[in-house]
Amino acid sequence: MSADLEVAAAYRHCEAVTRAQAANFFYGIRLLTGERRRAMCAVYAFARRVDDIGDGTLAPERKLALLDEQERALLALAADASGPAPEGPVMVALADAQRRFPLSADVLGELIEGVRMDLEGTVYEELDELVVYCRRVAGAIGRVCLAIFGLREDAGVDWLHAERLADDLGVALQLTNILRDVREDAQIGRVYLPGEDLRRFGVVLRAGSVDGPVGDAEQLERLCALVRFECERARGWFDRGMALTGLLDRRSAACVLAMAGIYRRLLDRIEERPEEIARGRMSLPAREKAWVAARGMLGVGA
């Protein structure tokens, strides 16, 4: 197979992974022009691989070894684009995307550091500690997406300011994920909500058990109060991060409006019915996601 055919096949693989597994993100990604869409799918497929390592059933030491392999593969891409050909369709596509866009291996590496925090059983006593995690697993992806989007020539801000906005938006999305997955995460022994917040509202989340937050009516009432508090906090991150859309070209802004808009509507739903997260994962119906994406294409929702 020629190099061009191999790259094209690699991108098709990444796009199939994104379409199948990125139920929320693909609504926005497909609004991009071809080159940017392919690069976004390559980034997502790599991020999905890293997440799957962290969430899989292998022994922790094996997971850490696999994360080390992914880190070495990233560094190899960054060190010498003319070196040995990358292995596997995800890395082939990511290498090509890196030649076309200023994708930082260090920033992608932050995602790996975030997954390592999960494997080390990191707990978060204060919000600032949780934000470090959110910036690694989601803010970093926001900054990589910005490298693919670029800024409008008349954006009127420096790159660091735009990166801060992309980072803030990533934190907003991750906080929404954490609220959506409270029950699911507790089942595998992960508690992300800050300890100081749990104590403030008198909520008990027992690692490895889903009985803590829903043991009785009083606990459920406390959980609902905590969730509403955290929703308001996440909304502040959204309000700051969504300013990024004003710095992007029309299609890139539409992509962000679609992706972030779906999560913001999910946050609204969680805030309206916080008791539902004690029963299972909440999601939006496909028709509503498509409606949000369409509004994004029209520039509505910034």
Backbone as numpy.savetxt, mean C-alpha at the origin, in Angstrom:
# Nx Ny Nz CAx CAy CAz Cx Cy Cz
14.04 -16.82 -26.92 13.19 -15.63 -26.92 14.07 -14.39 -26.92
13.77 -13.41 -27.80 14.54 -12.18 -27.84 14.30 -11.37 -26.57
15.22 -10.43 -26.33 15.11 -9.61 -25.12 13.80 -8.82 -25.11
13.40 -8.26 -26.26 12.18 -7.47 -26.31 10.96 -8.33 -26.01
10.93 -9.54 -26.56 9.80 -10.44 -26.31 9.76 -10.87 -24.84
10.95 -11.07 -24.25 11.00 -11.46 -22.84 10.46 -10.34 -21.95
10.84 -9.11 -22.26 10.35 -7.97 -21.47 8.84 -7.83 -21.63
8.35 -7.97 -22.85 6.90 -7.85 -23.07 6.14 -8.94 -22.31
6.68 -10.16 -22.32 6.05 -11.26 -21.58 6.09 -11.00 -20.08
7.20 -10.44 -19.61 7.34 -10.14 -18.19 6.30 -9.10 -17.75
6.10 -8.08 -18.57 5.09 -7.07 -18.24 3.68 -7.67 -18.25
3.42 -8.56 -19.20 2.11 -9.20 -19.23 1.87 -10.01 -17.95
2.91 -10.68 -17.48 2.80 -11.43 -16.22 2.47 -10.49 -15.06
3.19 -9.38 -14.97 2.97 -8.43 -13.87 1.58 -7.82 -13.94
1.11 -7.54 -15.16 -0.22 -6.96 -15.30 -1.28 -7.98 -14.89
-1.06 -9.26 -15.20 -2.02 -10.30 -14.80 -2.05 -10.42 -13.28
-0.88 -10.35 -12.63 -0.83 -10.39 -11.16 -1.59 -9.21 -10.57
-1.37 -8.03 -11.15 -2.01 -6.82 -10.62 -3.52 -6.88 -10.81
-3.96 -7.32 -11.99 -5.39 -7.39 -12.26 -6.07 -8.39 -11.33
-5.40 -9.50 -11.04 -5.99 -10.55 -10.22 -5.97 -10.23 -8.73
-4.91 -9.54 -8.26 -4.71 -9.40 -6.82 -4.85 -7.98 -6.29
-4.73 -6.99 -7.15 -4.84 -5.60 -6.68 -6.24 -5.10 -6.95
-7.20 -5.65 -6.21 -8.61 -5.35 -6.49 -8.90 -3.86 -6.44
-8.25 -3.14 -5.54 -8.49 -1.70 -5.42 -7.58 -0.89 -6.34
-6.32 -1.24 -6.39 -5.35 -0.42 -7.12 -5.54 -0.48 -8.63
-5.97 -1.63 -9.15 -6.01 -1.76 -10.60 -7.04 -0.84 -11.23
-8.05 -0.44 -10.47 -9.02 0.51 -11.01 -8.33 1.82 -11.41
-7.32 2.22 -10.65 -6.59 3.43 -10.99 -5.48 3.19 -11.98
-4.76 2.08 -11.82 -3.61 1.80 -12.67 -4.00 1.72 -14.13
-5.17 1.15 -14.42 -5.56 0.98 -15.82 -5.93 2.31 -16.49
-5.99 3.40 -15.74 -6.25 4.71 -16.32 -4.99 5.35 -16.90
-3.82 4.77 -16.61 -2.56 5.34 -17.05 -2.26 4.98 -18.50
-1.38 5.76 -19.11 -0.88 5.41 -20.44 0.00 4.17 -20.34
0.27 3.52 -21.48 0.90 2.20 -21.51 2.19 2.06 -20.73
3.16 2.94 -20.95 4.46 2.79 -20.31 4.35 2.93 -18.80
3.58 3.91 -18.35 3.41 4.10 -16.92 2.60 2.95 -16.31
1.58 2.49 -17.02 0.77 1.38 -16.51 1.64 0.13 -16.32
2.47 -0.15 -17.31 3.33 -1.34 -17.20 4.30 -1.22 -16.03
4.88 -0.03 -15.86 5.82 0.17 -14.76 5.12 0.02 -13.41
3.91 0.55 -13.29 3.16 0.42 -12.04 2.86 -1.04 -11.74
2.52 -1.81 -12.78 2.25 -3.23 -12.57 3.50 -3.97 -12.14
4.66 -3.60 -12.68 5.92 -4.22 -12.26 6.19 -3.94 -10.79
5.97 -2.70 -10.38 6.18 -2.33 -8.97 5.19 -3.09 -8.08
3.93 -3.15 -8.51 2.95 -3.86 -7.68 3.31 -5.34 -7.57
3.70 -5.97 -8.68 4.03 -7.40 -8.64 5.19 -7.67 -7.69
6.17 -6.76 -7.67 7.28 -6.92 -6.73 6.78 -6.75 -5.30
5.97 -5.72 -5.06 5.44 -5.50 -3.71 4.59 -6.68 -3.26
3.81 -7.24 -4.18 2.96 -8.39 -3.86 3.82 -9.58 -3.45
4.95 -9.77 -4.18 5.85 -10.88 -3.85 6.40 -10.71 -2.43
6.82 -9.51 -2.09 7.37 -9.26 -0.76 6.29 -9.47 0.31
5.09 -8.95 0.07 4.00 -9.14 1.03 3.67 -10.62 1.21
3.65 -11.36 0.11 3.32 -12.78 0.20 4.34 -13.55 1.01
5.60 -13.13 0.93 6.62 -13.77 1.77 6.28 -13.55 3.23
5.97 -12.30 3.58 5.67 -11.99 4.97 4.43 -12.67 5.49
3.41 -12.84 4.62 2.12 -13.38 5.05 2.01 -14.88 4.86
3.02 -15.51 4.29 2.96 -16.93 3.98 3.11 -17.82 5.20
3.19 -19.13 4.95 3.20 -20.12 6.03 4.59 -20.68 6.34
5.61 -20.15 5.67 6.96 -20.65 5.92 7.45 -20.24 7.31
8.48 -20.92 7.78 9.08 -20.57 9.06 9.69 -19.17 8.99
9.67 -18.44 10.11 10.18 -17.06 10.09 11.60 -16.94 9.53
12.47 -17.86 9.88 13.85 -17.75 9.40 13.92 -17.91 7.88
13.04 -18.76 7.32 13.01 -18.93 5.87 12.45 -17.67 5.21
11.45 -17.07 5.81 10.91 -15.82 5.28 11.98 -14.73 5.26
12.74 -14.62 6.34 13.79 -13.60 6.39 14.84 -13.85 5.32
15.15 -15.12 5.08 16.13 -15.45 4.03 15.60 -15.05 2.66
14.33 -15.28 2.41 13.73 -14.89 1.13 13.69 -13.38 0.97
13.43 -12.66 2.05 13.47 -11.20 1.98 14.88 -10.71 1.67
15.87 -11.37 2.24 17.26 -11.02 1.92 17.54 -11.21 0.43
16.98 -12.28 -0.15 17.16 -12.53 -1.57 16.55 -11.41 -2.41
15.37 -10.96 -2.01 14.72 -9.87 -2.74 15.52 -8.58 -2.63
16.09 -8.35 -1.48 16.90 -7.15 -1.29 18.15 -7.21 -2.16
18.78 -8.36 -2.23 19.97 -8.50 -3.09 19.60 -8.31 -4.56
18.44 -8.82 -4.95 18.02 -8.65 -6.34 17.80 -7.17 -6.67
17.23 -6.42 -5.75 17.05 -4.98 -5.95 18.39 -4.27 -6.10
19.30 -4.60 -5.21 20.61 -3.96 -5.23 21.36 -4.29 -6.52
21.18 -5.52 -7.02 21.83 -5.91 -8.27 21.30 -5.08 -9.43
19.99 -4.82 -9.44 19.43 -3.98 -10.50 20.00 -2.57 -10.45
20.15 -2.05 -9.24 20.61 -0.68 -9.08 22.10 -0.55 -9.36
22.86 -1.61 -9.10 24.32 -1.52 -9.18 24.82 -1.47 -10.61
24.21 -2.27 -11.49 24.78 -2.35 -12.84 23.70 -2.82 -13.80
23.13 -1.88 -14.53 22.09 -2.25 -15.48 22.60 -3.13 -16.60
23.92 -3.14 -16.84 24.50 -3.95 -17.90 25.03 -5.28 -17.39
24.76 -5.59 -16.12 25.25 -6.82 -15.53 24.42 -8.01 -15.93
24.48 -9.12 -15.14 23.74 -10.33 -15.46 22.24 -10.05 -15.57
21.60 -10.75 -16.49 20.16 -10.55 -16.69 19.39 -10.94 -15.43
18.41 -10.15 -15.04 17.60 -10.51 -13.87 16.82 -11.79 -14.12
16.49 -12.48 -13.04 15.79 -13.75 -13.15 14.31 -13.58 -12.83
13.47 -14.22 -13.62 12.04 -14.20 -13.36 11.35 -13.00 -13.96
10.08 -13.15 -14.34 9.38 -12.05 -15.02 9.23 -10.79 -14.20
9.06 -10.92 -12.88 8.88 -9.72 -12.07 10.13 -8.86 -12.09
11.28 -9.49 -11.91 12.52 -8.71 -11.89 12.89 -8.22 -13.29
12.56 -9.00 -14.33 12.80 -8.54 -15.70 12.00 -7.27 -15.98
10.72 -7.29 -15.61 9.88 -6.11 -15.82 10.35 -4.94 -14.97
10.70 -5.22 -13.71 11.14 -4.14 -12.83 12.44 -3.52 -13.33
13.34 -4.34 -13.87 14.59 -3.82 -14.42 14.32 -2.90 -15.60
13.38 -3.28 -16.47 13.05 -2.43 -17.61 12.40 -1.13 -17.14
11.49 -1.24 -16.15 10.86 -0.03 -15.61 11.89 0.90 -14.99
12.89 0.32 -14.36 13.92 1.13 -13.73 14.77 1.87 -14.76
14.89 1.31 -15.96 15.61 2.00 -17.03 14.80 3.17 -17.59
13.49 3.10 -17.45 12.62 4.11 -18.02 12.24 5.21 -17.02
12.25 4.86 -15.74 11.83 5.80 -14.70 12.85 5.77 -13.55
12.95 6.87 -12.80 13.94 6.94 -11.71 13.48 6.19 -10.45
13.34 4.88 -10.56 12.90 4.07 -9.43 14.07 3.79 -8.50
13.91 4.11 -7.24 14.99 3.96 -6.27 14.94 2.59 -5.61
16.04 1.85 -5.70 16.12 0.56 -5.01 16.04 0.76 -3.51
16.57 1.86 -3.01 16.52 2.12 -1.56 15.08 2.29 -1.09
14.28 3.00 -1.90 12.88 3.22 -1.51 12.11 1.90 -1.56
12.29 1.12 -2.61 11.65 -0.19 -2.68 12.12 -1.08 -1.53
13.38 -0.90 -1.15 13.91 -1.68 -0.04 13.23 -1.37 1.28
12.65 -0.17 1.40 11.93 0.17 2.63 10.74 -0.75 2.84
10.11 -1.18 1.74 9.01 -2.13 1.85 9.49 -3.42 2.51
10.65 -3.88 2.12 11.21 -5.10 2.73 11.45 -4.88 4.21
11.94 -3.71 4.58 12.16 -3.41 6.00 10.84 -3.43 6.77
9.78 -2.94 6.16 8.48 -2.97 6.81 7.99 -4.38 7.05
8.18 -5.26 6.08 7.76 -6.65 6.25 8.63 -7.33 7.31
9.88 -6.97 7.38 10.73 -7.52 8.45 10.17 -7.13 9.82
9.63 -5.92 9.94 9.03 -5.50 11.21 7.89 -6.43 11.59
7.09 -6.85 10.60 6.02 -7.81 10.87 6.59 -9.13 11.40
7.64 -9.60 10.75 8.20 -10.90 11.13 8.87 -10.85 12.50
9.34 -9.67 12.87 9.97 -9.52 14.19 8.94 -9.30 15.29
7.65 -9.23 14.91 6.59 -9.06 15.90 6.58 -7.68 16.53
6.98 -6.66 15.76 7.01 -5.30 16.29 5.63 -4.86 16.76
5.57 -4.28 17.95 4.33 -3.70 18.46 4.52 -2.19 18.56
3.42 -1.46 18.54 3.47 -0.02 18.44 2.79 0.60 19.65
3.58 1.28 20.44 3.05 1.91 21.65 2.44 3.27 21.33
3.06 4.00 20.42 2.60 5.35 20.07 2.38 5.47 18.58
1.61 6.48 18.18 1.31 6.69 16.77 2.59 6.86 15.95
3.55 7.63 16.46 4.77 7.89 15.70 5.48 6.59 15.32
5.42 5.61 16.20 6.05 4.32 15.90 5.30 3.60 14.78
3.97 3.67 14.82 3.18 3.05 13.76 3.40 3.76 12.42
3.57 5.07 12.45 3.77 5.83 11.21 5.06 5.39 10.51
6.09 5.05 11.28 7.33 4.55 10.68 7.03 3.31 9.85
6.24 2.41 10.42 5.86 1.19 9.69 5.05 1.54 8.45
4.07 2.42 8.59 3.22 2.79 7.46 4.03 3.43 6.34
5.00 4.26 6.70 5.83 4.90 5.68 6.65 3.87 4.91
7.04 2.81 5.60 7.85 1.78 4.93 7.01 0.91 3.99
5.88 0.45 4.46 5.12 -0.50 3.64 4.19 0.16 2.64
3.85 1.44 2.84 2.92 2.11 1.93 3.43 3.45 1.43
4.02 4.25 2.33 4.57 5.53 1.88 5.66 5.35 0.84
6.47 4.32 1.01 7.53 4.05 0.04 6.95 3.76 -1.34
5.84 3.00 -1.38 5.20 2.72 -2.66 4.65 4.01 -3.25
4.12 4.90 -2.43 3.66 6.18 -2.92 4.77 6.97 -3.58
5.95 6.94 -2.97 7.09 7.68 -3.55 7.56 7.04 -4.85
7.50 5.71 -4.94 7.86 5.04 -6.19 6.86 5.39 -7.28
5.57 5.40 -6.93 4.54 5.80 -7.90 4.79 7.21 -8.40
5.18 8.11 -7.52 5.47 9.49 -7.92 6.61 9.53 -8.94
7.61 8.67 -8.76 8.72 8.61 -9.71 8.22 8.20 -11.10
7.18 7.39 -11.14 6.59 6.98 -12.42 5.71 8.09 -12.99
4.93 8.74 -12.14 4.06 9.82 -12.60 4.85 11.03 -13.08
5.84 11.44 -12.29 6.51 12.71 -12.53 5.61 13.86 -12.13
6.15 15.08 -12.16 5.39 16.28 -11.82 5.09 17.09 -13.08
3.96 17.77 -13.07 3.69 18.71 -14.16 4.76 19.79 -14.17
5.08 20.30 -15.33 6.11 21.34 -15.45 5.73 22.58 -14.66
4.44 22.84 -14.54 4.00 24.04 -13.83 3.55 23.72 -12.40
4.03 22.60 -11.84 3.59 22.19 -10.50 3.94 23.24 -9.45
5.08 23.88 -9.60 5.43 24.98 -8.71 5.93 24.55 -7.34
6.30 23.27 -7.16 6.84 22.79 -5.89 8.09 21.98 -6.17
8.91 21.80 -5.13 10.09 20.97 -5.33 9.74 19.49 -5.13
10.65 18.64 -5.55 10.41 17.20 -5.53 10.20 16.68 -4.11
10.96 17.19 -3.16 10.84 16.71 -1.78 9.45 16.98 -1.22
8.88 18.13 -1.56 7.52 18.43 -1.10 6.54 17.43 -1.69
6.67 17.13 -2.97 5.78 16.17 -3.61 5.94 14.78 -2.99
7.17 14.41 -2.68 7.41 13.11 -2.04 6.73 13.03 -0.68
6.75 14.14 0.06 6.09 14.14 1.38 4.59 13.91 1.22
4.00 14.51 0.20 2.57 14.31 -0.03 2.28 12.86 -0.41
3.12 12.29 -1.29 2.94 10.89 -1.68 3.09 9.97 -0.47
4.02 10.31 0.39 4.26 9.53 1.60 3.05 9.62 2.53
2.51 10.82 2.71 1.34 11.01 3.57 0.14 10.22 3.04
-0.02 10.22 1.73 -1.14 9.47 1.15 -0.96 7.98 1.39
0.28 7.51 1.30 0.54 6.10 1.60 0.19 5.75 3.04
0.51 6.65 3.97 0.17 6.42 5.37 -1.35 6.33 5.52
-2.09 7.22 4.84 -3.55 7.20 4.92 -4.11 5.86 4.45
-3.58 5.35 3.33 -4.06 4.07 2.82 -3.74 2.93 3.78
-2.55 2.96 4.37 -2.18 1.88 5.27 -2.99 1.91 6.57
-3.26 3.10 7.09 -4.11 3.19 8.28 -5.50 2.64 7.99
-6.00 2.89 6.77 -7.29 2.33 6.39 -7.21 0.80 6.33
-6.13 0.28 5.75 -5.93 -1.17 5.72 -5.94 -1.76 7.12
-5.26 -1.10 8.04 -5.16 -1.60 9.41 -6.54 -1.66 10.06
-7.35 -0.64 9.86 -8.70 -0.64 10.43 -9.56 -1.73 9.78
-9.46 -1.86 8.48 -10.24 -2.88 7.77 -9.90 -4.29 8.25
-8.62 -4.52 8.60 -8.14 -5.86 8.87 -7.92 -6.16 10.35
-8.54 -5.38 11.24 -8.31 -5.58 12.68 -8.55 -7.03 13.08
-9.68 -7.59 12.68 -10.01 -8.96 13.08 -9.07 -9.97 12.43
-8.84 -9.81 11.13 -7.99 -10.73 10.39 -6.56 -10.73 10.94
-6.05 -9.54 11.25 -4.69 -9.45 11.79 -4.60 -10.08 13.18
-5.63 -9.86 14.00 -5.62 -10.45 15.34 -5.54 -11.96 15.27
-6.16 -12.55 14.25 -6.15 -14.00 14.11 -4.74 -14.56 13.89
-3.87 -13.75 13.30 -2.50 -14.22 13.07 -1.50 -13.56 14.05
-2.05 -12.98 15.11 -1.20 -12.47 16.17 -0.59 -11.10 15.93
-1.20 -10.30 15.05 -0.67 -8.97 14.78 -1.64 -7.90 15.28
-1.12 -6.98 16.05 -1.90 -5.85 16.54 -1.15 -4.58 16.15
-1.76 -3.79 15.27 -1.09 -2.59 14.77 -1.54 -1.32 15.49
-2.76 -1.28 15.98 -3.24 -0.05 16.62 -2.37 0.27 17.83
-2.00 1.54 18.01 -1.08 1.91 19.10 -1.61 1.51 20.47
-0.71 1.02 21.31 -1.09 0.61 22.65 -1.71 1.73 23.45
-1.23 2.96 23.28 -1.78 4.08 24.04 -3.23 4.34 23.66
-3.59 4.08 22.40 -4.98 4.26 21.96 -5.86 3.14 22.51
-5.36 1.92 22.49 -6.13 0.80 23.03 -6.47 1.04 24.49
-5.50 1.51 25.27 -5.75 1.77 26.69 -6.70 2.94 26.88
-6.55 3.97 26.07 -7.40 5.16 26.19 -8.88 4.79 26.04
-9.18 3.86 25.14 -10.57 3.49 24.89 -10.97 2.19 25.60
-10.02 1.60 26.34 -10.33 0.40 27.08 -10.61 -0.81 26.22
-9.94 -0.89 25.07 -10.12 -2.00 24.14 -9.02 -3.03 24.34
-9.41 -4.29 24.35 -8.46 -5.39 24.48 -8.40 -6.15 23.16
-7.25 -6.16 22.52 -7.01 -6.99 21.34 -5.98 -8.03 21.72
-6.41 -9.26 21.83 -5.49 -10.32 22.21 -4.84 -10.91 20.97
-3.52 -10.86 20.92 -2.80 -11.44 19.79 -3.16 -12.91 19.68
-3.52 -13.33 18.47 -3.87 -14.71 18.23 -5.33 -15.03 18.49
-6.11 -14.04 18.91 -7.51 -14.28 19.22 -8.35 -13.13 18.70
-9.58 -13.46 18.27 -10.49 -12.40 17.83 -11.57 -12.17 18.87
-11.44 -12.77 20.05 -12.47 -12.64 21.08 -12.38 -11.33 21.85
-11.17 -10.77 21.92 -10.99 -9.58 22.74 -11.91 -8.43 22.41
-11.96 -7.97 21.13 -12.75 -6.78 20.84 -14.24 -7.02 20.79
-14.69 -8.27 20.74 -16.13 -8.51 20.58 -16.67 -9.42 21.67
-16.01 -9.42 22.82 -16.42 -10.33 23.89 -17.77 -9.99 24.47
-18.17 -8.73 24.49 -19.47 -8.34 25.02 -19.85 -6.98 24.43
-21.05 -6.54 24.74 -21.57 -5.30 24.16 -20.72 -4.09 24.54
-20.25 -4.07 25.77 -19.44 -2.93 26.21 -18.12 -2.87 25.45
-17.49 -4.03 25.26 -16.24 -4.05 24.49 -16.49 -3.60 23.06
-17.61 -4.02 22.48 -17.91 -3.62 21.11 -18.12 -2.11 21.03
-18.79 -1.54 22.01 -18.99 -0.09 22.04 -17.66 0.64 22.14
-16.76 0.11 22.96 -15.43 0.72 23.09 -14.66 0.61 21.78
-14.76 -0.55 21.14 -14.07 -0.73 19.86 -14.58 0.26 18.83
-15.89 0.46 18.78 -16.47 1.40 17.82 -15.95 2.82 18.06
-15.85 3.21 19.32 -15.33 4.54 19.64 -13.88 4.68 19.20
-13.10 3.63 19.42 -11.69 3.64 19.00 -11.59 3.74 17.48
-12.39 2.96 16.77 -12.34 2.96 15.31 -12.70 4.34 14.76
-13.72 4.97 15.32 -14.08 6.31 14.84 -12.94 7.31 15.08
-12.27 7.17 16.21 -11.13 8.03 16.51 -10.02 7.83 15.48
-9.72 6.57 15.17 -8.66 6.28 14.21 -9.06 6.69 12.80
-10.35 6.61 12.47 -10.82 7.07 11.16 -10.58 8.56 10.99
-10.88 9.31 12.01 -10.65 10.76 11.95 -9.18 11.07 11.78
-8.35 10.31 12.43 -6.90 10.49 12.29 -6.46 10.18 10.85
-6.94 9.08 10.30 -6.58 8.71 8.93 -7.06 9.76 7.94
-8.23 10.36 8.22 -8.76 11.38 7.33 -7.81 12.58 7.21
-7.12 12.90 8.30 -6.15 13.99 8.25 -5.00 13.68 7.30
-4.55 12.43 7.28 -3.50 12.03 6.35 -4.01 12.10 4.91
-5.25 11.67 4.68 -5.83 11.79 3.35 -5.89 13.25 2.92
-6.35 14.13 3.80 -6.50 15.53 3.43 -5.17 16.14 2.99
-4.09 15.76 3.66 -2.78 16.27 3.26 -2.31 15.61 1.96
-2.40 14.30 1.90 -1.85 13.58 0.77 -2.55 13.82 -0.55
-3.86 14.06 -0.51 -4.60 14.24 -1.76 -4.21 15.51 -2.50
-3.50 16.42 -1.83 -2.99 17.61 -2.52 -2.02 17.22 -3.63
-1.51 16.00 -3.58 -0.59 15.52 -4.63 -1.25 15.58 -6.00
-2.56 15.34 -6.08 -3.21 15.27 -7.38 -3.10 16.57 -8.17
-2.99 17.69 -7.46 -2.86 18.96 -8.16 -1.51 19.18 -8.80
-0.56 18.29 -8.54 0.80 18.43 -9.07 1.06 17.50 -10.26
0.07 16.68 -10.62 0.26 15.63 -11.61 -0.48 15.95 -12.91
-0.08 15.29 -13.99 -0.84 15.40 -15.23 -2.20 14.71 -15.07
-3.08 14.90 -16.04 -4.47 14.48 -15.90 -4.61 12.98 -15.63
-3.93 12.15 -16.40 -4.09 10.70 -16.22 -3.48 10.21 -14.91
-2.34 10.76 -14.54 -1.73 10.37 -13.27 -2.60 10.80 -12.10
-3.15 12.01 -12.19 -4.05 12.47 -11.14 -5.29 11.59 -11.07
-5.81 11.16 -12.23 -6.97 10.27 -12.25 -6.66 8.95 -11.59
-5.46 8.43 -11.82 -5.03 7.19 -11.18 -5.04 7.33 -9.67
-4.47 8.41 -9.16 -4.43 8.64 -7.72 -5.83 8.83 -7.16
-6.66 9.61 -7.86 -8.02 9.84 -7.40 -8.81 8.54 -7.32
-8.58 7.66 -8.27 -9.29 6.38 -8.25 -8.81 5.50 -7.11
-7.49 5.33 -7.00 -6.95 4.43 -5.97 -7.25 4.96 -4.58
-6.91 6.23 -4.34 -7.11 6.79 -3.01 -8.59 7.00 -2.73
-9.36 7.31 -3.78 -10.79 7.53 -3.59 -11.50 6.27 -3.11
-11.10 5.12 -3.62 -11.69 3.86 -3.17 -11.40 3.64 -1.69
-10.17 3.91 -1.29 -9.82 3.72 0.12 -10.51 4.74 1.01
-10.67 5.95 0.51 -11.32 6.98 1.33 -12.80 6.64 1.52
-13.45 6.11 0.48 -14.83 5.67 0.63 -14.92 4.48 1.58
-13.92 3.59 1.51 -13.89 2.47 2.45 -13.76 2.99 3.88
-12.93 4.01 4.07 -12.79 4.61 5.40 -14.12 5.20 5.86
-14.83 5.86 4.95 -16.16 6.39 5.29 -17.08 5.27 5.76
-17.05 4.15 5.05 -17.91 3.02 5.39 -17.55 2.45 6.76
-16.25 2.36 7.04 -15.82 1.86 8.35 -16.29 2.80 9.45
-16.18 4.10 9.21 -16.59 5.08 10.21 -18.10 5.04 10.45
-18.86 4.80 9.39 -20.31 4.73 9.51 -20.77 3.46 10.24
-20.07 2.35 9.99 -20.48 1.07 10.57 -19.29 0.36 11.21
-18.68 0.96 12.23 -17.46 0.38 12.81 -17.66 -1.00 13.41
-18.89 -1.32 13.80 -19.12 -2.64 14.40 -18.87 -3.77 13.40
-18.92 -3.46 12.10 -18.76 -4.51 11.10 -17.33 -5.05 11.04
-16.34 -4.24 11.42 -14.97 -4.76 11.34 -14.72 -5.81 12.40
-15.57 -5.88 13.43 -15.44 -6.93 14.43 -15.94 -8.27 13.89
-16.67 -8.23 12.77 -17.22 -9.46 12.19 -16.37 -9.97 11.04
-15.64 -9.10 10.37 -14.83 -9.52 9.24 -14.40 -8.33 8.40
-13.67 -8.63 7.33 -13.12 -7.58 6.46 -14.24 -6.88 5.69
-14.18 -5.55 5.68 -15.14 -4.76 4.91 -14.56 -4.45 3.54
-15.42 -4.32 2.55 -14.98 -3.95 1.21 -16.10 -3.22 0.49
-15.76 -2.58 -0.62 -16.75 -1.90 -1.45 -17.15 -2.82 -2.60
-18.39 -2.77 -3.05 -18.79 -3.56 -4.22 -18.08 -3.06 -5.46
-17.91 -3.95 -6.43 -17.17 -3.61 -7.65 -17.78 -2.42 -8.38
-19.10 -2.34 -8.41 -19.74 -1.23 -9.14 -19.40 0.11 -8.49
-19.24 0.13 -7.17 -18.89 1.38 -6.50 -17.44 1.76 -6.78
-16.56 0.76 -6.83 -15.17 1.03 -7.18 -15.07 1.59 -8.58
-15.82 1.01 -9.51 -15.81 1.50 -10.89 -16.33 2.93 -10.97
-17.34 3.24 -10.16 -17.89 4.60 -10.12 -16.84 5.59 -9.62
-16.10 5.21 -8.57 -15.04 6.08 -8.06 -13.97 6.30 -9.12
-13.59 5.22 -9.83 -12.58 5.35 -10.88 -13.04 6.28 -11.98
-14.31 6.18 -12.35 -14.85 7.06 -13.39 -14.81 8.52 -12.94
-15.15 8.76 -11.69 -15.07 10.12 -11.16 -13.63 10.62 -11.18
-12.68 9.73 -10.89 -11.28 10.11 -10.95 -10.86 10.56 -12.33
-11.34 9.84 -13.35 -11.01 10.21 -14.72 -11.56 11.57 -15.10
-12.66 11.94 -14.44 -13.26 13.26 -14.69 -12.67 14.33 -13.78
-11.71 13.92 -12.92 -11.08 14.89 -12.03 -11.91 15.23 -10.82
-12.88 14.38 -10.46 -13.76 14.63 -9.34 -13.25 13.86 -8.12
-13.24 14.53 -6.97 -12.90 13.84 -5.75 -11.59 14.25 -5.12
-10.90 15.22 -5.69 -9.63 15.67 -5.12 -9.88 16.37 -3.81
